[in-house]
Amino acid sequence: MTKTPLATPSSSDYSLPSKPYSIFSYLSNSKLSLQQCAFTSSVSSVFEPKTYKQASSIPHWQNAMTNEIIALEQNRTWDLVLLPQNKFAIGCKWVYKVKFQAHGKVE
């Protein structure tokens, strides 16, 4: 089975990344309105860290993590307790996602 592109990128498309399997190799914005192009561009240009190390080096992600911890504490989401013997704590991890409002602005 061969992979067939849905659309051929045109010169009016945004600059194409050099990665061989980039979604931009298969999509075109030539039929989108200017407002839709602006929204697509703003959504696709936002960086989302993959690790805590990445996020902790960026000030706005540091603020987001601090605000999240404060909200969890204010909502009394958990209690600190001693674990019974032979019991293990449930692990957790940060998930970094940017939320957008309906018109494309970062929430």
C-alpha positions, -999 to +999 in steps of 0.1 A: +000+000+000+015+034-010+009+067+008-008+092-015-007+128-005-041+145-001-029+178-015+003+191-030+018+220-010+019+252-030+042+281-028+015+301-009+016+275+019+036+283+050+073+272+049+074+234+050+094+216+077+122+193+065+108+163+084+098+136+058+065+127+074+053+162+084+016+167+082+023+198+061+034+175+033-002+163+030-023+193+037-028+226+020-043+259+033-050+272-002-088+269+003-090+284+038-101+319+045-076+344+059-092+340+094-089+302+092-053+305+080-044+328+109-061+303+134-043+273+119-010+292+119-014+302+156-024+267+167+004+250+148+031+274+159+027+269+197+053+249+215+042+223+239+070+208+261+073+170+262+091+168+296+093+186+329+129+196+322+118+214+290+088+231+308+107+241+338+131+262+317+104+283+302+089+311+324+053+309+313+052+271+318+068+276+352+039+301+360+013+276+346+027+248+368+028+270+399-008+281+393-019+245+388-003+234+421-020+264+439-054+254+424-049+218+435-040+228+470-070+253+472-094+226+460-080+202+486-074+177+459-052+154+481-041+148+516-005+139+526-005+107+547+019+080+556+017+049+534+009+016+551+037-009+550+040-028+516+019-002+498+031+021+470+020+056+460+003+060+427+026+078+402+017+110+383+032+132+356+027+166+341+010+168+307+016+200+289-011+212+265-020+246+253-057+255+255-072+277+228-103+298+229-128+294+200-113+322+180-077+308+183-063+329+211-044+310+238-066+307+269 
